[in-house]
């Protein structure tokens, strides 16, 4: 396996996917709450959009929380 690909896979083992985050929650609030489990490298939020009859609706957010190590990420699962 390519060393770069292997390094990427190792790094993102501590990345967790979070679904159904209410739309009013900020990135800072997510970071504070999930930070209770350990050191966070990054938090990314994205609106989950659905399409009904040509109109887009955002019902919740999805997020990715990247922890410094896998042990911290496992505390959240």
matplotlib code that plots the C-alpha trace (Angstrom):
import matplotlib.pyplot as plt

x = [0.0, 1.1, 2.6, 0.6, -2.7, -1.7, -1.0, -4.4, -6.2, -4.4, -5.1, -8.8, -9.4, -10.1, -12.7, -16.4, -19.5, -22.4, -25.9, -29.1, -27.5, -30.2, -29.8, -29.4, -26.3, -23.0, -19.6, -18.3, -21.1, -20.3, -16.6, -17.3, -19.6, -17.5, -14.3, -15.3, -14.1, -10.7, -8.6, -10.2, -8.2, -11.2, -15.0, -16.9, -20.7, -22.8, -26.5, -28.3, -30.6, -33.6, -35.4, -39.2, -40.9, -37.9, -37.5, -34.6, -35.2, -32.6, -33.9, -30.7, -26.9, -24.3, -20.8, -17.4, -15.3, -11.6, -10.0, -6.3, -6.3, -8.6, -9.1, -10.9, -13.1, -14.1, -15.4, -18.1, -19.3]
y = [0.0, 3.5, 5.1, 8.3, 6.3, 4.3, 7.4, 8.9, 5.8, 5.8, 9.5, 9.3, 6.2, 8.8, 10.6, 10.1, 10.8, 12.4, 12.6, 14.4, 17.5, 20.2, 23.1, 25.6, 24.0, 25.7, 24.3, 25.6, 23.9, 20.6, 21.0, 21.8, 18.8, 16.3, 17.8, 16.2, 12.9, 14.2, 16.5, 17.5, 18.4, 19.6, 19.8, 20.1, 20.6, 20.5, 21.0, 17.8, 18.9, 17.0, 17.9, 17.9, 19.0, 21.0, 22.8, 22.2, 21.8, 21.5, 19.3, 18.7, 18.8, 16.1, 16.5, 15.0, 15.2, 14.4, 13.5, 13.5, 9.7, 6.7, 6.2, 9.6, 8.8, 5.4, 7.2, 8.8, 5.6]
z = [0.0, -0.8, 2.4, 1.9, 1.7, 4.7, 6.7, 5.7, 6.8, 10.2, 10.7, 10.0, 12.3, 15.0, 12.9, 13.9, 11.9, 13.8, 12.3, 13.4, 14.9, 15.3, 12.9, 15.7, 17.1, 16.3, 15.5, 18.8, 20.7, 19.1, 19.8, 23.5, 24.0, 22.1, 23.6, 26.9, 25.5, 24.5, 22.4, 19.0, 15.9, 13.8, 13.6, 10.4, 10.1, 7.0, 6.5, 5.5, 2.7, 1.3, -1.9, -2.1, -5.3, -6.4, -3.0, -0.7, 3.0, 5.8, 8.6, 10.5, 10.3, 9.9, 11.4, 11.4, 14.6, 14.2, 17.5, 18.3, 18.9, 18.5, 22.2, 22.5, 19.5, 21.0, 24.1, 21.9, 20.2]

ax = plt.figure().add_subplot(projection="3d")
ax.plot(x, y, z, "-o")
ax.set_aspect("equal")
plt.show()
